[in-house]
């Protein structure tokens, strides 16, 4: 993983604006997500299990959204 430097210049004394721009650049570059993923080793079997569980949850959510509302009488 190659991390390049991120630079934001502070014009005048407007530090808040520069910090806001820096945070936006970091989010767009997806650096933090990569670091979080690589923080711990996940065995391939566990990764497969997590993907399968998330797919199951997405499918259940999809089915629940397509269900007709229950009668309330």
C-alpha positions in Angstrom: 0.0 0.0 0.0 1.5 3.3 -1.1 0.4 6.3 0.8 1.1 9.6 -0.8 1.1 12.9 1.2 -2.0 15.1 1.3 -1.5 18.8 1.5 -3.9 21.6 2.2 -2.7 25.2 2.5 -4.1 27.6 5.2 -4.9 31.0 3.7 -4.8 33.7 6.3 -5.7 32.3 9.6 -8.7 30.2 8.3 -7.7 26.9 9.9 -11.2 25.5 10.1 -11.7 25.7 6.3 -8.4 24.1 5.7 -9.2 21.3 8.1 -12.5 20.7 6.4 -10.9 20.4 3.0 -8.3 18.0 4.4 -10.9 15.8 5.9 -12.8 15.7 2.6 -9.6 14.7 0.7 -8.9 11.9 3.2 -12.5 10.6 2.9 -12.4 10.7 -0.9 -9.0 8.9 -1.1 -10.4 6.0 1.0 -7.2 5.8 3.1 -8.9 5.3 6.4 -11.1 2.4 5.2 -8.1 0.7 3.8 -6.2 1.1 7.2 -9.2 -0.3 9.1 -9.5 -3.3 6.8 -5.8 -4.1 7.2 -5.7 -3.5 11.0 -6.5 -7.1 11.8 -6.0 -10.3 9.7 -9.3 -11.9 8.8 -9.0 -15.6 7.8 -10.5 -16.4 4.3 -13.2 -18.6 5.9 -14.3 -15.9 8.2 -14.3 -13.3 5.4 -16.5 -15.7 3.3 -18.8 -16.2 6.3 -19.1 -12.4 6.9 -19.9 -11.8 3.2 -22.6 -14.5 3.3 -24.2 -13.1 6.4 -24.3 -9.6 5.0 -25.8 -10.9 1.7 -28.4 -12.8 3.8 -29.3 -9.6 5.7 -29.6 -7.6 2.5 -31.9 -10.2 1.0 -34.0 -10.2 4.2 -34.3 -6.4 4.1 -35.3 -6.6 0.4 -38.0 -9.2 1.1 -39.3 -7.2 4.1 -39.6 -4.1 2.0 -41.7 -5.9 -0.6 -44.1 -7.4 1.9 -47.6 -6.0 2.1 -48.4 -4.1 5.3 -50.4 -6.0 7.9 -54.1 -5.2 8.4 -54.6 -3.2 11.5 -58.2 -3.8 12.4 
